[in-house]
Each structure stands twice: as C-alpha cells, then as structure tokens.
Amino acid sequence: VADGIMKVIDTEGDNYLGGKNLDYAIVDELIIPDFKAKFSIQSYIDDEAKYTALREGLKWFAEDAKIQLSFGKSSSLLSNLGDFPEDDEGNEIELDLTITEETLKPVVAPFFQKATDICKELLKRNNLTGKNLGALVLVGGPTYSPILRQMLKDQITEKVDTSIDPMTAVAEG
C-alpha cells in the first residue's frame, strides 16, 4: 500500500484446497476408523455407493468438529439414534467421539502445509521473506484454525493478523 492505493504484487492459490478437504480428512481418518473399531461396517466399506453415502452423512459432523476446534480444544460428536442405519450385525450405529486438537493436527496438517508452501513459494518468487511483510492477513474459514495459524507463525512470519474476520476480509478490503 502506497499513498492509500493498494497494489497486488502477485497472487497464487489452489482453488481445490479448502474446508471440504479438511472435512473429508476428518471423516476418513478419525470418524470412520472409530466406526470400524466399534461396529461391523465392512459392507459399507466394500460397497462404493454405501460408503459414499456414509461419508456424506458424516461430513456434517466433521465440519462441526472442525469449526468447534477452531475456537476450543476439543469437540464431542454425538449422533441421534436413527441417524445412521444398522451395522452388518444389526446393531444401531451411533457416533460418540471426542476429537481434540492433538488428534486433529496430524489429519489437517498436510492440507495446511500445502497452503503454507504456496505462501512460501509466492514470497520466494518475489524475493521476499516473512520479515518483509507488515502483516499476513488471513482469508477464509479454515484460517480460524489455531493449528494453521501456528504453522504460519512458525514458517512464514510472527505477524499473522487475526484482527480481521477471515470470512469477511475480502469484502471489507
């Protein structure tokens, strides 16, 4: 910004990297393994249509956990009876799982690392480092995550600006 005029020096991103990736990773790496440990769900694993339906049904719970963990240290996921069909042995499938920041980190860190690497490459391409930044302004829902914020502080700059709502940052300018 010079004389009140903002000039974009460069831009980079991955249009296919976002919150849905995190949701499905939570489903695939935390919720479904929990189901496998507690219920007989092999028929869901073997049948692509049933597996897809199960994954889609669990995505909402994963998104809820992701949001809760953006503002707290744990998330308790509980389903109501009847939310899911019975398992292969006729038992009612219920979701009763607590996800903590510790259990979430290895699941989401690879996606956050991709985003962090994009930022690092953008800076490198323009002969800049995090020290050259006045602030790193975060944009988008996933940037609420304390895991991502810490990765950005550790790898790019301590000057991660959290004073602007990431969901309205672009609209606010």
Secondary structure as GFF3:
##gff-version 3
##sequence-region A 1 173
A	DSSP	alpha_helix	19	26	.	.	.	ID=ss1
A	DSSP	pi_helix	27	31	.	.	.	ID=ss2
A	DSSP	alpha_helix	32	38	.	.	.	ID=ss3
A	DSSP	alpha_helix	42	46	.	.	.	ID=ss4
A	DSSP	alpha_helix	48	71	.	.	.	ID=ss5
A	DSSP	beta_strand	74	78	.	.	.	ID=ss6
A	DSSP	beta_strand	96	100	.	.	.	ID=ss7
A	DSSP	alpha_helix	101	125	.	.	.	ID=ss8
A	DSSP	three_ten_helix	130	132	.	.	.	ID=ss9
A	DSSP	beta_strand	136	137	.	.	.	ID=ss10
A	DSSP	three_ten_helix	141	144	.	.	.	ID=ss11
A	DSSP	alpha_helix	146	155	.	.	.	ID=ss12
A	DSSP	beta_strand	160	161	.	.	.	ID=ss13
A	DSSP	alpha_helix	169	172	.	.	.	ID=ss14
###
